[in-house]
Amino acid sequence: MRIRRYRWSDLDAVWSLHQIGLAQVGVVPGDGVYYDDDFPRITEVYLAAGGDFLVGEVSGAGLVAMGGLRRIDADTAEMCRLRVHPDHQRRGYGAQITEELEDRARRLGYRTLRGDTTLRQVAALELYRKSGWRELRREVRGDNVVIYIEKQLNAVVSPLFSR
């Protein structure tokens, strides 16, 4: 999978991937858990505001993964919109996007990443657990249990100084 920064021409594919990902786990925008008003404004909300938005492409399949970083404050960003198309799950693409977003957050100077998922998103929960995220709290919203998570980022160490 090739990971790159979001472009305006990706909007339709990103929107479709978002809807497919939520439908897969029975979650819909407007249910009190997920919102979708940022999609037409990805450049403004993510790229121009101290964050980033990445997409993953597979030859012959197009855009199959995505994820964003949204600035909360000078030290903290939210990792959000992590999606992998169901036909391409269980191939490590979610982990690749997560690792790239974590690295990008470090380069942007963030020390903490926050995020949320639901109990229904079993694959996401497992990915976050394996990646060293910790649960902060749970909250019931409608038919969903939202799990708020956090990860402390270690400083980037230059290979020159790694020994």
ChimeraX commands (.cxc) that place a marker at each C-alpha (Angstrom):
marker #1 position 0.00,0.00,0.00 radius 0.5
marker #1 position 1.26,3.47,-0.88 radius 0.5
marker #1 position 0.46,6.14,1.72 radius 0.5
marker #1 position 0.22,9.78,0.72 radius 0.5
marker #1 position -1.38,13.04,1.80 radius 0.5
marker #1 position -5.04,13.68,0.96 radius 0.5
marker #1 position -5.87,15.69,-2.17 radius 0.5
marker #1 position -9.17,17.42,-2.98 radius 0.5
marker #1 position -9.72,14.88,-5.78 radius 0.5
marker #1 position -9.89,12.14,-3.09 radius 0.5
marker #1 position -13.05,13.54,-1.50 radius 0.5
marker #1 position -15.57,11.18,-3.12 radius 0.5
marker #1 position -13.45,8.09,-2.38 radius 0.5
marker #1 position -12.80,9.20,1.21 radius 0.5
marker #1 position -16.50,9.91,1.78 radius 0.5
marker #1 position -17.44,6.50,0.36 radius 0.5
marker #1 position -14.85,4.70,2.50 radius 0.5
marker #1 position -16.17,6.49,5.60 radius 0.5
marker #1 position -19.75,5.41,4.91 radius 0.5
marker #1 position -18.75,1.81,4.12 radius 0.5
marker #1 position -16.67,1.58,7.29 radius 0.5
marker #1 position -19.45,2.82,9.54 radius 0.5
marker #1 position -22.10,0.65,7.86 radius 0.5
marker #1 position -19.89,-2.40,8.40 radius 0.5
marker #1 position -20.23,-2.01,12.17 radius 0.5
marker #1 position -23.80,-0.67,12.21 radius 0.5
marker #1 position -22.94,2.91,13.12 radius 0.5
marker #1 position -24.47,5.86,11.28 radius 0.5
marker #1 position -23.60,9.58,11.25 radius 0.5
marker #1 position -26.01,11.51,13.43 radius 0.5
marker #1 position -26.35,8.76,16.03 radius 0.5
marker #1 position -24.62,10.90,18.64 radius 0.5
marker #1 position -21.30,9.13,18.11 radius 0.5
marker #1 position -20.14,10.10,14.64 radius 0.5
marker #1 position -20.31,13.35,12.75 radius 0.5
marker #1 position -19.39,13.97,9.14 radius 0.5
marker #1 position -19.35,17.74,8.67 radius 0.5
marker #1 position -15.56,17.79,8.33 radius 0.5
marker #1 position -15.44,15.83,5.06 radius 0.5
marker #1 position -16.07,18.71,2.67 radius 0.5
marker #1 position -13.49,20.73,4.66 radius 0.5
marker #1 position -10.60,18.26,5.10 radius 0.5
marker #1 position -8.04,20.81,3.89 radius 0.5
marker #1 position -9.32,23.43,6.35 radius 0.5
marker #1 position -10.00,21.15,9.34 radius 0.5
marker #1 position -6.92,18.92,9.09 radius 0.5
marker #1 position -4.21,20.08,6.68 radius 0.5
marker #1 position -4.28,23.83,7.29 radius 0.5
marker #1 position -4.90,23.58,11.04 radius 0.5
marker #1 position -1.79,21.79,12.31 radius 0.5
marker #1 position -2.88,18.26,11.46 radius 0.5
marker #1 position -2.81,15.93,8.50 radius 0.5
marker #1 position -4.97,13.52,6.54 radius 0.5
marker #1 position -3.49,10.47,4.84 radius 0.5
marker #1 position -4.84,7.98,2.35 radius 0.5
marker #1 position -3.60,4.55,1.35 radius 0.5
marker #1 position -3.77,3.32,-2.21 radius 0.5
marker #1 position -3.39,-0.19,-3.59 radius 0.5
marker #1 position -2.62,-0.73,-7.26 radius 0.5
marker #1 position -5.76,-1.83,-9.07 radius 0.5
marker #1 position -8.02,-1.14,-6.09 radius 0.5
marker #1 position -7.62,2.60,-5.57 radius 0.5
marker #1 position -8.05,4.24,-2.18 radius 0.5
marker #1 position -8.50,1.53,0.47 radius 0.5
marker #1 position -7.45,3.21,3.74 radius 0.5
marker #1 position -7.43,6.62,5.39 radius 0.5
marker #1 position -6.86,8.44,8.65 radius 0.5
marker #1 position -6.58,11.96,10.00 radius 0.5
marker #1 position -4.83,14.02,12.66 radius 0.5
marker #1 position -6.76,16.95,14.10 radius 0.5
marker #1 position -5.05,19.48,16.37 radius 0.5
marker #1 position -6.52,19.75,19.88 radius 0.5
marker #1 position -3.83,21.97,21.41 radius 0.5
marker #1 position -0.06,22.55,21.10 radius 0.5
marker #1 position 0.77,19.16,22.65 radius 0.5
marker #1 position -2.23,17.02,21.69 radius 0.5
marker #1 position -3.85,15.82,18.48 radius 0.5
marker #1 position -6.80,13.56,17.80 radius 0.5
marker #1 position -6.29,10.59,15.50 radius 0.5
marker #1 position -9.56,10.09,13.69 radius 0.5
marker #1 position -11.24,8.84,10.55 radius 0.5
marker #1 position -9.18,5.65,10.56 radius 0.5
marker #1 position -10.85,3.40,8.00 radius 0.5
marker #1 position -9.85,0.39,5.90 radius 0.5
marker #1 position -12.18,-0.92,3.22 radius 0.5
marker #1 position -13.68,-4.27,4.33 radius 0.5
marker #1 position -12.31,-6.01,1.22 radius 0.5
marker #1 position -8.78,-5.00,2.27 radius 0.5
marker #1 position -8.87,-5.60,6.02 radius 0.5
marker #1 position -6.56,-8.04,7.81 radius 0.5
marker #1 position -3.62,-7.11,5.57 radius 0.5
marker #1 position -1.90,-4.67,7.92 radius 0.5
marker #1 position -3.16,-1.53,6.19 radius 0.5
marker #1 position -4.76,-0.14,9.34 radius 0.5
marker #1 position -1.48,-0.61,11.22 radius 0.5
marker #1 position 0.44,1.09,8.40 radius 0.5
marker #1 position -1.83,4.15,8.43 radius 0.5
marker #1 position -1.75,4.25,12.25 radius 0.5
marker #1 position 2.05,4.10,12.36 radius 0.5
marker #1 position 2.38,6.80,9.71 radius 0.5
marker #1 position -0.10,9.06,11.54 radius 0.5
marker #1 position 1.75,8.54,14.83 radius 0.5
marker #1 position 5.07,9.38,13.13 radius 0.5
marker #1 position 3.52,12.44,11.51 radius 0.5
marker #1 position 2.15,13.59,14.88 radius 0.5
marker #1 position 5.64,13.32,16.39 radius 0.5
marker #1 position 7.11,15.37,13.54 radius 0.5
marker #1 position 4.41,18.00,14.09 radius 0.5
marker #1 position 5.49,18.23,17.74 radius 0.5
marker #1 position 2.59,16.50,19.43 radius 0.5
marker #1 position 3.28,14.53,22.60 radius 0.5
marker #1 position -0.13,12.94,23.03 radius 0.5
marker #1 position -2.64,11.41,20.65 radius 0.5
marker #1 position -6.27,10.91,21.56 radius 0.5
marker #1 position -9.05,9.12,19.79 radius 0.5
marker #1 position -12.23,7.17,20.20 radius 0.5
marker #1 position -13.89,4.08,18.86 radius 0.5
marker #1 position -16.86,1.94,19.80 radius 0.5
marker #1 position -17.23,-1.55,21.21 radius 0.5
marker #1 position -18.66,-2.53,17.82 radius 0.5
marker #1 position -15.37,-1.73,16.09 radius 0.5
marker #1 position -13.55,-4.85,17.22 radius 0.5
marker #1 position -10.75,-4.65,14.64 radius 0.5
marker #1 position -10.02,-1.04,15.61 radius 0.5
marker #1 position -9.95,-1.93,19.31 radius 0.5
marker #1 position -7.44,-4.70,18.65 radius 0.5
marker #1 position -5.28,-2.44,16.48 radius 0.5
marker #1 position -5.17,0.29,19.13 radius 0.5
marker #1 position -4.37,-2.25,21.85 radius 0.5
marker #1 position -1.49,-3.71,19.84 radius 0.5
marker #1 position -0.22,-0.19,19.07 radius 0.5
marker #1 position 0.07,0.76,22.74 radius 0.5
marker #1 position -3.00,2.94,23.19 radius 0.5
marker #1 position -4.71,2.97,26.59 radius 0.5
marker #1 position -8.36,3.34,27.48 radius 0.5
marker #1 position -9.31,6.54,29.30 radius 0.5
marker #1 position -13.04,6.04,29.79 radius 0.5
marker #1 position -16.25,4.69,28.31 radius 0.5
marker #1 position -19.46,6.52,27.60 radius 0.5
marker #1 position -22.85,5.19,26.49 radius 0.5
marker #1 position -24.36,7.11,23.57 radius 0.5
marker #1 position -27.61,5.72,22.31 radius 0.5
marker #1 position -26.99,2.10,21.33 radius 0.5
marker #1 position -23.22,2.53,21.34 radius 0.5
marker #1 position -20.48,2.37,23.92 radius 0.5
marker #1 position -17.79,4.88,22.97 radius 0.5
marker #1 position -14.28,4.12,24.20 radius 0.5
marker #1 position -11.96,7.10,24.57 radius 0.5
marker #1 position -8.29,6.25,24.14 radius 0.5
marker #1 position -4.89,7.91,24.38 radius 0.5
marker #1 position -1.27,7.28,23.47 radius 0.5
marker #1 position 1.80,9.10,24.72 radius 0.5
marker #1 position 4.26,9.65,21.89 radius 0.5
marker #1 position 7.97,9.23,22.41 radius 0.5
marker #1 position 10.23,11.80,20.84 radius 0.5
marker #1 position 11.65,10.95,17.45 radius 0.5
marker #1 position 15.22,9.76,17.88 radius 0.5
marker #1 position 17.58,10.39,15.02 radius 0.5
marker #1 position 19.39,7.19,13.95 radius 0.5
marker #1 position 22.63,9.13,14.39 radius 0.5
marker #1 position 21.99,9.37,18.13 radius 0.5
marker #1 position 20.23,6.05,18.71 radius 0.5
marker #1 position 23.21,4.31,20.37 radius 0.5
marker link #1:1,2 radius 0.2
marker link #1:2,3 radius 0.2
marker link #1:3,4 radius 0.2
marker link #1:4,5 radius 0.2
marker link #1:5,6 radius 0.2
marker link #1:6,7 radius 0.2
marker link #1:7,8 radius 0.2
marker link #1:8,9 radius 0.2
marker link #1:9,10 radius 0.2
marker link #1:10,11 radius 0.2
marker link #1:11,12 radius 0.2
marker link #1:12,13 radius 0.2
marker link #1:13,14 radius 0.2
marker link #1:14,15 radius 0.2
marker link #1:15,16 radius 0.2
marker link #1:16,17 radius 0.2
marker link #1:17,18 radius 0.2
marker link #1:18,19 radius 0.2
marker link #1:19,20 radius 0.2
marker link #1:20,21 radius 0.2
marker link #1:21,22 radius 0.2
marker link #1:22,23 radius 0.2
marker link #1:23,24 radius 0.2
marker link #1:24,25 radius 0.2
marker link #1:25,26 radius 0.2
marker link #1:26,27 radius 0.2
marker link #1:27,28 radius 0.2
marker link #1:28,29 radius 0.2
marker link #1:29,30 radius 0.2
marker link #1:30,31 radius 0.2
marker link #1:31,32 radius 0.2
marker link #1:32,33 radius 0.2
marker link #1:33,34 radius 0.2
marker link #1:34,35 radius 0.2
marker link #1:35,36 radius 0.2
marker link #1:36,37 radius 0.2
marker link #1:37,38 radius 0.2
marker link #1:38,39 radius 0.2
marker link #1:39,40 radius 0.2
marker link #1:40,41 radius 0.2
marker link #1:41,42 radius 0.2
marker link #1:42,43 radius 0.2
marker link #1:43,44 radius 0.2
marker link #1:44,45 radius 0.2
marker link #1:45,46 radius 0.2
marker link #1:46,47 radius 0.2
marker link #1:47,48 radius 0.2
marker link #1:48,49 radius 0.2
marker link #1:49,50 radius 0.2
marker link #1:50,51 radius 0.2
marker link #1:51,52 radius 0.2
marker link #1:52,53 radius 0.2
marker link #1:53,54 radius 0.2
marker link #1:54,55 radius 0.2
marker link #1:55,56 radius 0.2
marker link #1:56,57 radius 0.2
marker link #1:57,58 radius 0.2
marker link #1:58,59 radius 0.2
marker link #1:59,60 radius 0.2
marker link #1:60,61 radius 0.2
marker link #1:61,62 radius 0.2
marker link #1:62,63 radius 0.2
marker link #1:63,64 radius 0.2
marker link #1:64,65 radius 0.2
marker link #1:65,66 radius 0.2
marker link #1:66,67 radius 0.2
marker link #1:67,68 radius 0.2
marker link #1:68,69 radius 0.2
marker link #1:69,70 radius 0.2
marker link #1:70,71 radius 0.2
marker link #1:71,72 radius 0.2
marker link #1:72,73 radius 0.2
marker link #1:73,74 radius 0.2
marker link #1:74,75 radius 0.2
marker link #1:75,76 radius 0.2
marker link #1:76,77 radius 0.2
marker link #1:77,78 radius 0.2
marker link #1:78,79 radius 0.2
marker link #1:79,80 radius 0.2
marker link #1:80,81 radius 0.2
marker link #1:81,82 radius 0.2
marker link #1:82,83 radius 0.2
marker link #1:83,84 radius 0.2
marker link #1:84,85 radius 0.2
marker link #1:85,86 radius 0.2
marker link #1:86,87 radius 0.2
marker link #1:87,88 radius 0.2
marker link #1:88,89 radius 0.2
marker link #1:89,90 radius 0.2
marker link #1:90,91 radius 0.2
marker link #1:91,92 radius 0.2
marker link #1:92,93 radius 0.2
marker link #1:93,94 radius 0.2
marker link #1:94,95 radius 0.2
marker link #1:95,96 radius 0.2
marker link #1:96,97 radius 0.2
marker link #1:97,98 radius 0.2
marker link #1:98,99 radius 0.2
marker link #1:99,100 radius 0.2
marker link #1:100,101 radius 0.2
marker link #1:101,102 radius 0.2
marker link #1:102,103 radius 0.2
marker link #1:103,104 radius 0.2
marker link #1:104,105 radius 0.2
marker link #1:105,106 radius 0.2
marker link #1:106,107 radius 0.2
marker link #1:107,108 radius 0.2
marker link #1:108,109 radius 0.2
marker link #1:109,110 radius 0.2
marker link #1:110,111 radius 0.2
marker link #1:111,112 radius 0.2
marker link #1:112,113 radius 0.2
marker link #1:113,114 radius 0.2
marker link #1:114,115 radius 0.2
marker link #1:115,116 radius 0.2
marker link #1:116,117 radius 0.2
marker link #1:117,118 radius 0.2
marker link #1:118,119 radius 0.2
marker link #1:119,120 radius 0.2
marker link #1:120,121 radius 0.2
marker link #1:121,122 radius 0.2
marker link #1:122,123 radius 0.2
marker link #1:123,124 radius 0.2
marker link #1:124,125 radius 0.2
marker link #1:125,126 radius 0.2
marker link #1:126,127 radius 0.2
marker link #1:127,128 radius 0.2
marker link #1:128,129 radius 0.2
marker link #1:129,130 radius 0.2
marker link #1:130,131 radius 0.2
marker link #1:131,132 radius 0.2
marker link #1:132,133 radius 0.2
marker link #1:133,134 radius 0.2
marker link #1:134,135 radius 0.2
marker link #1:135,136 radius 0.2
marker link #1:136,137 radius 0.2
marker link #1:137,138 radius 0.2
marker link #1:138,139 radius 0.2
marker link #1:139,140 radius 0.2
marker link #1:140,141 radius 0.2
marker link #1:141,142 radius 0.2
marker link #1:142,143 radius 0.2
marker link #1:143,144 radius 0.2
marker link #1:144,145 radius 0.2
marker link #1:145,146 radius 0.2
marker link #1:146,147 radius 0.2
marker link #1:147,148 radius 0.2
marker link #1:148,149 radius 0.2
marker link #1:149,150 radius 0.2
marker link #1:150,151 radius 0.2
marker link #1:151,152 radius 0.2
marker link #1:152,153 radius 0.2
marker link #1:153,154 radius 0.2
marker link #1:154,155 radius 0.2
marker link #1:155,156 radius 0.2
marker link #1:156,157 radius 0.2
marker link #1:157,158 radius 0.2
marker link #1:158,159 radius 0.2
marker link #1:159,160 radius 0.2
marker link #1:160,161 radius 0.2
marker link #1:161,162 radius 0.2
marker link #1:162,163 radius 0.2
view
